[in-house]
Amino acid sequence: MTATTNSPSVGYRRPWLYDAQRAAIFAPERYSVIEASTKAGKTVGCMVWLAEQAMIDGRTGRNYWWVAPIYSQAKIAFRRLKRAIPRQLYVANESELTITLANGAVLWFKGAENPDSLYGEDVYAAVIDEATRVKEGAWHAVRSTLTATRGPLRIIGNVKGRKNWAYNLARRAESGEPDMHYAKLTAYDAVQAGVLDEREIDDARRTLPDAVFRELYLAEPSDDEGNPFDMRAVRDCIAPLSIAAPDAYGWDLAKSIDWTVGIALDRSGATCRFDRFQAPWQVTIERIRQATGKTPALVDSTGVGDPVLEALQERSINYAGFKFTAPSKQQLMEGLAVAIQRREIRFPSGPIVNELETFEYQYTRTGVRYAAPDGLHDDCVMALGLAVWHRQHRPSRGLVSWS
């Protein structure tokens, strides 16, 4: 690749990046969330990306940010980028941690200790480094700085459990939200590219605790408390989509920005049909009819789901309703948890597994509350729970409700 800055004119050739590294960081989407192992090249790749943003599109008055959890970490990236750019092409300010390029664009290196200090500027591109260790308020602040410019953002870091905003955002990107890209870079990607020595990875596997090794080198988060499903059991239940005939369907209906999800289990308990879409209600009704056929189906009849259920029942008697209340949802989720822990069901990797892994429960004054974290979806979990319940209880035509 060659590029030219505005003033003066300078030839540029991108430093070598291995294929997976380049695809993750230079994705066309505005947001790219990259969960990566240590030393897999996420930092170097994003330094190249941010420098290119500033060189190609930058001019006087345009700011480009590198945000790290703390100031001292931001200084590391500042020093590394100074060494990488030819000295005659920039002016550095050591006290402010800025690099001003020949075209007038300014690269800033900031710590996120005080999120309030990050508000106010217009930023044209940004990187949030070690995102799982950055305060959520800092992410909100950085996002606000990109509003006027519609600037792109790269969010990178090692995984660190499941209870953090970066993990949740990664799951949203992985589920296919618009203009978001997700990538995972492991130590073995770097080994295959010749960046790391496999003997060093093997030594780390021998000497580190398994959970620590998996987070640092395989980008696999450790299990957090607060999830009602056994994470090891969830992983044991992962299997390809079955080609057998469906025995029971569960349908969770979309509300506002959610998804309509249909999951069917065959007689052995394996997921054999998986539908996930967003559509107007009339289209949704027709798609449910076509997918379900004559298979017994349990449909979310809460709120707007009630008229949908009635429309489905007008043509077929194989639809029953399930009204979500706090007690009924608790029973549904506990039944699903038992089925998973006993390895009685199977499901493919992807959105179903992502939602199961992020799902939470909390004890409240009125009982146990089951839900996805704020900003994430639980439609797949609900549909799977409905399919499991229907397969076990086979309610007759009509409304199933608990109060």
N, C-alpha and C positions, 0 to 999 in steps of 0.2 A: 504494500500500500504506500502511496505517496500522498502528501498533503502540503499545503502552503499556508503559512500564517499571513496575516494582513500586512504587517509592516515590521521589519523588512521581510522580503521574500526569502524563505528558507526551505530547503529540501528536507523531507522527513521520511524515514522508513521505520515502520513499527518493529520494535524488538520481537524476537521469536517467542511465541506462546504455543504451548501444545494444544491440540485440537479441542479437547474437552474444556480446557481453561478458556480458550478464545470463545467457544460457543456459549459458555456460561456468562461471560462478562460483556461480550459484544453482541448480545441478543438484541433484536430490534425493538423489543418492548420497552416502554418507559421505565418500568420497575423490574429489576432483576434481583431476586433473593437467592443467595448462594450459601448453602450449608456446606462447609468444607473442613477437611481434616487439617491438622497442623502441617505446615510446610508443603501444602499442595499447590501453592502459587496464587492464592486468592489475593493477597496483598499486592504482590508485584503486578499481577494482571490489572487490578483496579487502579494502581498508580499510572500504568500506561493509559488506561481508559480515561481517567480524569485529565491527564496531561493532554491527551488528544482533543478532548472536549474544549479545553482552554485554547489550544493552539489553532484548531480549525475554525471554531465559531467565536472565539474570544475577541474582545476589543476593549478599549479603555472604558472603565465603569462596570465591567462584567466580573462577577465573583464566582469562584468555584471552590467548594468546601470539601475538606477531608475531616470527618468528625470521629474521634476516638473516645473510649470511655473516660480517660483521664488525660491531662495535659502532657504528661511525660510520654505517653504512648503516641500522641500526636506529633511530638518532637522527633520520634523515631522515623515516621513516614516523611516528615519535613526534610530530615537529613538525607534519607535515601533518595528522595526525588531530586534534591540539590545535586547529588553526585551523578545522577543519571542524565540530567540536562546539561548540554554544553554551557560552560560558564559565561560565554559571551552573549547568551540568549536570555539572560534574566538578571534581575536585581533581587537579592534576598534581604529581608528584614528579620534579624535574629530575635528581636524582642517581641515582635508581633506574630512571628512564625508565618510570614507571607513570602511568596515567590511571585514577583511581577514579571511577566513575560514581555518580550520585545513588542508584542502587539497591544500591550496595555492590560491584558487580562490578569487577574490576581488570583492565585491559588492560596487559600487560607487553610491552616491546620489548627483545629480547635479541639479542646477537651469538652466533654459533656457533663462534667460534674455539676454545673449549674444550668439546667435547661433554660431558665428564663433569660440567660445571656445570649441565647441563640436566636431569639426572635428579632425581627426588624428588617434584616437585609433582604434584597432580592438576589437569589442564587440561581445560577444557570445550569449547574450540574453538581451532584454531591455524591459522596461515598460515606456510608456509616460503617466503620470498621469495628470488629469484635462486637457485633450488634447484641448478642445475648448478654453482654456485660454493660451495655448502655442503658441508662434509665429510659423508661417509656416516655416520660415527659420530653426528653431530648428528641426522640423520634417525632413526636407531635410538632415540636418546634422546627425541626429540619424540614418536615413536610410543608409547614406553613411558608417557609422561605421560597419554596419552589412554585407557589401558587400563581404568581403574576407571570412568571417566565415559562411555566409548564416544563420546567427542567427535568431531565432524567435523573434516576437515582439507582445506585448499587448498594445493596445491603449484604454485608459479608460477615462471616464469623464461624468459630467452632460452635457446635451444639452444646447446650448446657441445660439438660433437663427439658421439661415440657411446659413449665410454668413461667413463660416469659413472652413478651410481645413479639419478639423476633421469630420464635417457634410458631406462634399462631399465624403471623403474617406469611411465613413459609408455607404453611398448610393451605392458606388461601391462594397463594400463587400456584401451588402444586395442583389445586383443584380446578385451575383454569379460569380464574377471574380475569376480566378484560384488562389488557395492556400490562399484565404481570407475567413474568417468566420465573421459573424455578429451576435450580440446578443443584446437584450434589457433586462435590469433588472429594474423593477419598484418597488416602495415601497410596492405594494401589493404582489409581489413575496416574498419579505422579510417578510411581515406579514404572508403569508401562511406558510413560513418556520419557523415561530416562532422567527424571529430575531427582528422584530419591533412590536410595539403595535398599533393595528388599531385605537385606540382612539386618538393616537398622530397624525396619518395621517388625521383623520377626523377634528381634531382641526386645523391642518395646512390648510386644504381646506377652513375652515370657516374664517380664519384670514388673509390669503394671497390673493393677486390679482390672478384671475383665470390663467392668462398667466404665472405668476411666479410659482404657484402651479403645473401647468402642466409640466413645464420644470424641476423643482426640484424633483417632486415626481412621475411623470408619464413618464418622459423622452420624452416629446412631445415638439418639438421646437416651439417657438413663430414665428409668421409671420414676415418676413422682407420685407422692401420695395424693389422694383425692380422685383417683380414677376408679370407677366401680368394676372395671374389667381387668382381669389378670393379663398383663402385657405379654407374658410368655405364652399364655393360652391363646391370646389373639394371634400371635405369630404362628403358633402351631395350627391354627384353623385356616391359614391362608392356603388356597388351592385354586387352580384354574377354574373358569366358569364351566359348570357341568353342561353336557349336551342332552341330559335326560329330560323327560317331560316334567312340567311343573306340577307340584302337589298342592301348594298353598302360596298365595300372593299376599304381600303387605304393601299398601299404598299410603305414603305420607304426602299430603297436598301442600302446594306452594302457598306461602303467604308473603306478600310484598316481594322482597328480594331473595326469598328462599327458592328452593328447587322442589318440583314434584319428583318423587322417587318411588319407583316400584321395584320390589325385590321378590323373586319367586324361589322357593326351595323345592327340590325334588324329594322323593320318598326317603332318600338316605340322609337328607338334611343339607345337601350341597346347594349352593346358589346356582341356579340354572338360567335365570333371566335377571337382567339389571337395566332399568331405564331411569334416566335422570335428565330432566329437561325443564325449561321455563316457557310457558305458553299461555294465551288467554284461556279462560275457563272452558269455553265450548270446544276448543282444540284439545285441551287437557282431557275432557270427558271422552272424546272420540279416541284419543291415543290410549287411554286406559282400557276402553272397550276392546280395541284391536289387540293390544298386548295380552290382556287377561283371558280373552275367549271365555271358555266355560270353567276355568279353574276357580275354585273357591278363593275369594279375596276378602281381606279385612281392610277397610278404608277409614282413614282419619275423617271423622265426621264432626270435628270441633269447629265451631263458628261457621266460616264460609264453606266448610266441608259438608255441612248438612244438606244444602241444596244439590251439591255435586253427587252425594250419595243417593239422593232421591232420583236424580236424573239417571244414574246408573241402574238403579233398581227397577225403573220403569220398563226396561227391556230384558232384564235377566234377574233370576233369583239367587245367583251365586255370590252376590255382594252383601256383606254385613258391615255395620259401622262400629267404630270404636271412638268414644268421646274421651278426650284427654282431660283428666282432672289430676290434682296432685296425688291422690291415692292410686288412681288407675295407672298413671305414668310410673309411679314407684313400682307397682306390681309388674308392669310390662318390662321395665329395665332390670328388675331383679330376676325375672324369668330369662331374659336375654343373657344376663351375666352367668347364670347357672348353666345355660346351654353352651356358652363359650368355654367356661371352666371345665365342663365335662367333655369338651371336644365333640359335641353332638351336631354341630353345624360347621359349614365351610363357606368361605367367601373369597373372591379374588382381591389381590392387592389394588391399591388405588384409593378412590374417595371413601369407600366403605371402611377400610383399615385406618385411613387418616382420621376420620371422624371418631372411630372407636378409641383411638389413642389419645385424642384431645378431650374427650367427653369427661365431665366432672360431676361429682356429687358434693353437696354441702349439707351439714346438719343445721337446721333452723329451729326456731321456737315451735313451728307447726309440723315439723317432720323433716324428711329428707328431700332436698331439691336436686333434681337431675337436669342438667342442661349443658349445652356447648358453651365454651368461653365466649365473652363478648366479641362480636365480629366474625365468629365462625358458625358453621352450619351443623345441624344434627339430623338432617332429613334422612340420610342413609341409616343412621342408628335407629331412628323411629320406624322406618320401613322394615328394617331387619327384625326389630322387636315385634312388629305387627305380624310378620310372616311366621316367626317362631310361635307366637301366641296362638295364631290361627291354626297352625299345624297341630298344636297340642290340645286345643279346646274345641275347635270346630263349632263356633256359635251358629245358631240357626239364623235365618233371614231376619233382619231387624237390627235394632240398636243395642250395642253393648256399652254399658255405662256404669261407672262407679262414682259415688259422691263421698 
